[in-house]
Amino acid sequence: MKRRLLRVLVAALALALLGASLVLANSIACPLPAPAPFAGPLPPASPPASMAVHRLDTDITHRSAGFAYRGGSLTDRRDFTMTAVLVEHPRGDLLIDTGFGRDIDAHFAAMPLFFRLSTAYERGLSAAEQLDAKGYDRRRLRAIVLTHAHWDHVSGIPEFPDTPIWVPAEEQRFIADGGYLTAVARGFTGARYEQYAFDGGPYLGFPRSRDVHGDGSVVIVPAPGHTPGSVIVFLALPDGRRLALVGDLVWQREGITEREERPWLQRTLGDHDPAGVRELLLRMAALAARFPELVLVPAHDARGFAELPPL
């Protein structure tokens, strides 16, 4: 009996030491090597004067910088936003992601126990509820564009039954077989998923692109890594600003500006292809260095979304 108790204590101590070592390792900054400089210009764009972009904050979870990237402090508290972006354009409006929907409690309950125990969130109004409150005519929506199909980006889809959801073929396959990570998206039996192709040429170092309106105002590029069909959405606004909605390539902008990956556990559990994420992170770091005016908007960084007015 004493010997068994001793083995249990030794195992518990070993696990505690392992956990402490992981925390210590992740608290030490370890930037990736600097990428080769990007030498090209910003692609031309002619956004119409009536184009407008708004943020729709649907929820917040509270994390630390250390949760988001290596070298981040565990005492540096961050608001992880769950935000949709409305892009108004005379050729048809787009909603980039949906954030949390009104049924988020049920969607959250479908997540694994370890995730529920480590996550707390504050509910807000869903994107659909915010649009309706402003008298927005949802018939103007041409499509919902998903940066990727994880639960916190798709929760509001059922509230847009008449709006197609654009996804690359790789992401639609991921929805079908992505396990618990895409269980919420897979459960929307009435969702109108529509595949699109990247039929345009190179864009800012990305080999393929899709210019949605043909004027350079909304350009989508493939960014596989976090999920097989993740994308980045580049916006060119009438006032001359350029934005990069990078989805979950990183969770906070320091991932790009300081070239810091997610901590090991988060990479292992959350990234489909960590090496692909690393490659894209460095590509975006090169763009950020070349174009300091480019506003980086990770999907869970309130600072990037602060650049956009609310609806």
N, C-alpha and C positions, 0 to 999 in steps of 0.2 A: 504493500500500500504506500509506504513512504517512498519507495523507488518510483512508483508510478507518478506520485505527486511531484517528485523531483523532476521527472521527465517533462511533465506539464509546465512546471515553472521555467525550466530551461527553454522549452519551445516558445513560451510566452515572451520570455526575455529576448530570444532571438528575433521574434517577430517585431517586438518593440524597437530593437536596435536597427532592424532592417528598415522599418518605417521612419525612424529618426534619420538614418543615413540618406534615405530618399529625399526627405524634406530638406536636409542640409545640402545635398547635391543640387536640388532644384533651386535653392536660394542663392546659389553662386552663379553669377552671370557667365555665360559661355557663348558669346556671339558666334554665329556662323562666319566663315571667311567672307571678306568683302567680294561682291560680284564684279565681273567686268563692267565697266561703265557702259551705259546706253548712249549711243551717239545720235540717234535719229531725232527728227523734230516731232512736235505734236501734230497729229493728223488734222487736216482742215475740217471744220464743221460749220454748218449754217443753220443753227437752231432758229425756229421761228420766234418772233417777238412775243407771241402769246404762250409759248411754252412755260410751264411752271412746275416746280417740284416741292412737295410737302412731305413732312414726316407724320406718321401716325403711331404714336407711342402706345403700345397695348399692355405692357407689363414691365416689371423689373425683377430681376433676381440679384441678390447681394453676394458678391464673391470678393476675392482679394486679387491684387496684381500677381501674387505668387501662384494663384490658381491658373492664370492665363498665360504666363510666359516665364521661362527660366530667368532667374535673377530678380524677379519681381518680389516685393516684400509681402509677407503674409499679413502684415499689419496695415498695408495700404488698401483700404476698402474701396471697392469699385462697384458702381451700378452697372449691371449687365442688362442692357436694354433689349426688349423684344419689339422691334419696330418694323412697320411696313412703310414703303415709300410710294407715294402717288406721283406719277409723272404725267402731267397734263400736256397733250400735244394735239394739234388740230387734225392729225391723221389717226387719232385714236389714243386713248389714255392707257397707261400701264400701271399695274400695282406690282411692285417688287417685293416678294414675300408677303405673308399675311400677318406675321406675328401671332400672338395668342388669340384664339377665338373665344366665343362666349361659353363653349363647352370644355375649356381648358382643364377644369377639375377632373373630368372623366378621362381626358387624354393623358394627364399627368398620372392618374391612377393606373394606367396601363404600362407605365415605365417600370423597370426592375426595382426591387426593394432598395438596393444599395444606392441607386440614383435618387429615389424619393427621400431617403434618409439624409442625403447630403445637399438637398436643394430646397430652398424656400422661395416663394414668389409673392409679389403683390399684384393683385388683379386690377386691371383697368378696363376701359371700354375697348371692345374689339374694333378692328379696322372698319368692318361693315357698320357697326353702331356709330362710329365717328362720322363716316360718310353720310349716313342717313340723317344724323343730327344736323349736318350742315346743308341738307337738302340736295346733296349730290345725286345726279341722275346716273345710276349705275349702268345704264345702257351705253354710256360713253366708254366704258371699260372694254378695251380690245382684248386684253389678256392679263392673266397673272403670270409673272415671270419668277420662277423659283431660283434663288441662288443655289439651293440644294433642298432635299426632301426630308430633312430631319424634322422631328415633331414640333419643335418650337418655331419653325418657319412655315409650317403648313396648317397649323391648328385652326385657322380661320377659313379654310377652303369651303367647308359646307355652307357658309353664309353667302357664297357667291355661286349658286347653282347654275346660273346662266352664263358664266364667264369661263372660257377655256383656260386651262393651266398649261403653260408652255414648259416643256422639259426636253433636254436632249435624249436621244435613244438610250444612252448609257444610264441616265438617271431614272428613266422609266423602268428599265430592267432592275435597277437597284431597289426601286419601290417594291417590285414584285418579290425580291429575294433578299432584302436587307435585314432580315431578322427584326429584333425589337427596335432598331434604329429607325425603321420605316414602317413600323406597325400602324402608326396613326394614319399616315398617308395611304397605306394599303387598305385601311378600313373604310375609306370614303368611296363607297360603291358607286355613287352617282357623280363622282368627279369627272370632268371632261378633260383628261390629259391629252395634250396634242404635242407630238414630236416636232422639233424644228431642226434644221441643218445649219451648219456654219458654212454658208456658201460664199462668204467674202474672203478677201485676201488677208495678208498679214496686217496686224494692228499692234503697234507699240511692242514689237518683239514676240507677240503671240502669232503662231503660224496661220490661224484661221480666225474668222470673225463673222458676226451677223450684224449688219447695219439695219436696224429695225425699220426706220422711216426713210432711209436713203439720203439723209442730210447730215449724218455724223453726230446727231444729237444723242442717240441711244445706241451704243455698240456693245454687243455681248460677245465675250470670248470664252472658250473652254478653259476650265481650270481644274482638271481632275486631280484628286488627292484626298481632300477631306471626305468626299464621296466620289464615286466614279464619274458622275456627271455634273459636278460643281461648276459654276460659272462666275465670272466677274462682269459687272455691268459698268461701263464707262458712260458718264453723262457730260455733255457739253451744254452749258446754260447760256441764255441770251446775254447775260451780263459778263460773259467771258470766263466764268469760273469753270473748272474741270473737276469732276468728282470720280472716284473709283469705289464702287460698292463691291467690296471684296468678299462678302459673305463670311463664312467661317474659316477662310484661309488663315486668319489669326483672329483672336477674340478681342485683343486690345492693340492699338496702333503700334505700341512698342515692339510687337512681334516683327513688324516690318522695319521701323526706324532704327531699332537696336539689333535687328537680325537675330531675335531670340525665339526659338521654337517653344511649343507647348511643353510642359513638364512630361517626363517619360510616361507616367500613368495615363495622363490625358491623351497623349499621342497614341498609346497602345489601345485604349478603349474607344477613342473617338475618331481616329483618322483611318480611312480605308487604305491609304497609301502614304505613310509618313515621308517617304523619300520624294514622292511627287509634291507634297506640301512644301518640303524643304526647297525644292527647285523653284517653285512658284514664288515662295517667300523672297528668295534672292532676286528673282526677276522683278518683283514689285519694289524691292529695296533699291534696285538700280534705277527704276523709273522715278521713285521718290527723290533720289539724289539728283537726278537729271532735271526734274520738274518740281521744285519745292512748292510751287503753287498748286500742285495736284492734291486735292483734299482726299485723304484716305478715310474710308468709312467702313470699318469692320462692323459686322452685323450686331455686335453686342457692346459697342463702345459709344457711350453717350456723348463723348466729345466730338466725334465725327458727325453725329446726327444733329448736334447743336448748330451746325452750319446751315441746316435746313429749317425753314419756318414751319410751325405746326399748321395743320389744315385750318 
